[in-house]
Amino acid sequence: MHFFLNIGALLFCTGLAMLLTKRQAVMWLVGIELMLNAANINLVVFSRIYNPENQIFAIFVMVVAVAEACIILALFLMLYKQYKHTNIDQLNELKH
């Protein structure tokens, strides 16, 4: 149990570090996904401890993470199509 909680904490810290240090939008997505997967690991461990039959929360978080990834990837594709890059620092204006 402690092993999986440590793995979850490591994944969360790695995702947070990627979110804070990287400037590419795709790397932000990877960082957010790592943080969501860390939350999933913790949900599965705690649901296994307290109520082994109730792991619906982890499935719900996975569905939300997939929907979030699809929406953000679509936004990144539109961003790349318009500006030919996904660097956050170079996006300083909004256009129609």
Buried (B, 14 or more C-beta within 10 A) or exposed (E): EEEEBEBBEEBBEBBBEBBEEBEBBEBBBBBBBBBBBBBBBBBBBBBBEEEEEEEEBBEEBBEEBEEBBEEBEEEBEEBEEEEEEBEBEEEEEEEE
